[in-house]
Amino acid sequence: MLKVENVSASYGELIVLHDVSLEVKEGEFISLVGANGAGKTSLMKVISGLLKLRAGKITLDGIDLSALAPHEVVKLGIIQVPEGRQLFSRMRVEENILLGGEIYHTPSELNASFERVYRLFPILEERKKQIAGTLSGGEQQMLAIARGLMANPRILLLDEPSIGLAPLLLADVFKVLQRLNREGVTILLAEQNVRYSLMVSSRGYVLERGHIILSGESKQLLNNEMINEAFIGR
């Protein structure tokens, strides 16, 4: 479905991705893990068209994404939930959600998408008239995911959803991601919380200083000695 082949990228002369390759098959839940600064966000931006390639190729079902603008990538069904949520904090919850449904043109399509996100996140329906900036951290993360789901993604890219969340709220968010995947949403999760992300995903890639250093089934990676020493501490 999604193929990243020998991709390199940079900010000016600073190369942040070196010959990175990965693939995501339809229906998979893939984790991209690594420490802060490993290049996870940069890879997400490359896939979304926000950061241009120096080398390599990215395709979705054979369609070359390399030269496409971000809005064209969105139209193909690749939707990113950015690091830090990036909500419109002075707007109401329902207004933030509606922004994700811009590609829909009929009231019935919009209503169906609203019903879907409110079914997944009933707390957001309860608080739809509330100002987004007054929500808790966990609720804001759910709102960011809900906004992304309004675009009916083929692949949902999630960048560091655990940032700023207490353990109980983090567990709730990851349960929702698992539910989304069971309902057919393909997910690529970039996350520095290695243990949590590998527990919920089917396969994983380990990124370090812009290089993929390990990949495999998530259960195998969880039991890898190097990963445990470097990231999990057991």
C-alpha positions, 0 to 999 in steps of 0.5 A: 500500500505505502512504500518508502524506498531509500529515502533521504531528506534534509533541512538545508544541509543537515541530513535527517534521513539516510536511505530509509525504507519501509512499507505499510500494507493495507490494514496494518498497524505499524510502529516507527519508534526511536528516541527524540530526534531520531527522525520520526517526525521528519519521515512523517513530514516527507510522507505527507509532502511537508518535507521534500526528498533529497533522494528516494521514492514514496508511493501509495498503491504505485502512485508516486507521491514525491512531487505532490503538494501536501493537499494532493497527498491528503486527497489520496487518503494519507492523513497526518495527526501532527505532533503537539495536536495543533488544535485551534484552541479558541474554537469549539470542539465541533468546529475543530472536528469540522475542519477535518471534513473539508473534503466532504461536499454533502451534508449527509457525508459530513453527518456520517463522519461526525457520527463516526467520531462521536461514536469513537469519542463520546466525550467529544460529543458531550463537549462539542460546544466547549472551547478546545483549549479548555479540554484536558490533554487526553481529550485534546489528543482525542480531538486531534485524532477525531479531526483526522478521521473526518477525512476518512483516511486510507492511512492515518499517520500519528506523530507522538500522540503520547506527549504530555499524557498521563499513563491512564490517558495514554492507555485510553488513546492507544485503546482507541487506536487499536479499535480504529485498526480493527475497524479497518484503518491502516495506521503508521504510528511514530512514537518515542514510547517504545513499549506502548507502541510495540504492544499495540502494533503488529510490526515495527521499525526502529529509527536512530539518527535518521537510519532504520536499524531494526525492523520486524514483528512487534513482539520480537522487537519487544523481546530484543535485548538492545531495544530493552536496554536502550528504550525500555530499561529492563 
